[in-house]
Amino acid sequence: MMNDYKIEIKEELSRVINVTANCHEEAVEKAKSMYQNEEIILNYSDIKSTEFKPLNCDRKKKKTLER
């Protein structure tokens, strides 16, 4: 008999950008503003890792899946 399982899929996206500013705090604020205004949009080419995690397995089965 087949069972239903909940699997969490988690992606990490990352991109390095150059920002001209007077200090690193100002650079971070500029980068945040650019991101919030959708001037920077992370996409599939920015994927650094993908994790698949079963949510409704017992501990014994979960440890086996992580190895």
C-alpha positions as CSV (number, residue, x, y, z in Angstrom):
1,M,0.0,0.0,0.0
2,M,1.3,3.4,-0.9
3,N,1.6,6.2,1.7
4,D,1.6,10.0,1.4
5,Y,4.6,11.8,2.7
6,K,5.3,15.5,3.3
7,I,8.6,16.6,1.9
8,E,10.0,20.0,2.6
9,I,12.0,21.5,-0.3
10,K,14.3,24.3,0.7
11,E,16.4,26.3,-1.7
12,E,19.2,28.7,-0.9
13,L,19.7,31.5,-3.4
14,S,22.7,33.8,-3.3
15,R,24.3,36.5,-5.5
16,V,27.2,39.0,-4.9
17,I,26.6,42.5,-6.2
18,N,28.8,45.6,-6.3
19,V,27.4,48.7,-4.5
20,T,29.1,52.1,-4.3
21,A,28.7,53.7,-0.9
22,N,30.5,55.6,1.8
23,C,30.5,52.7,4.3
24,H,29.4,49.1,4.5
25,E,26.2,50.0,6.4
26,E,25.1,52.4,3.6
27,A,26.0,49.7,1.0
28,V,23.8,47.1,2.8
29,E,20.9,49.7,2.9
30,K,21.3,50.4,-0.8
31,A,21.3,46.7,-1.6
32,K,18.2,46.1,0.6
33,S,16.4,49.0,-1.2
34,M,17.4,47.6,-4.6
35,Y,16.1,44.1,-3.6
36,Q,12.8,45.5,-2.1
37,N,12.2,47.6,-5.2
38,E,12.8,44.5,-7.4
39,E,15.9,45.9,-9.1
40,I,17.6,42.7,-7.9
41,I,15.6,39.5,-8.5
42,L,17.2,36.2,-7.5
43,N,16.4,33.4,-9.9
44,Y,17.3,29.8,-10.8
45,S,20.9,30.8,-11.8
46,D,21.4,32.0,-8.2
47,I,20.6,28.6,-6.6
48,K,23.5,27.5,-4.3
49,S,21.9,24.5,-2.7
50,T,18.6,22.5,-2.5
51,E,17.6,20.4,0.4
52,F,14.8,17.7,0.6
53,K,13.6,16.9,4.1
54,P,10.9,14.4,5.0
55,L,8.6,15.8,7.6
56,N,6.5,12.9,8.7
57,C,9.0,10.1,9.0
58,D,10.0,8.5,12.3
59,R,13.5,9.3,13.6
60,K,15.0,5.9,12.6
61,K,13.9,6.3,9.0
62,K,14.9,10.0,9.0
63,K,18.5,9.2,10.0
64,T,18.8,6.7,7.2
65,L,17.7,9.3,4.7
66,E,20.3,11.9,5.9
67,R,23.2,9.6,5.4
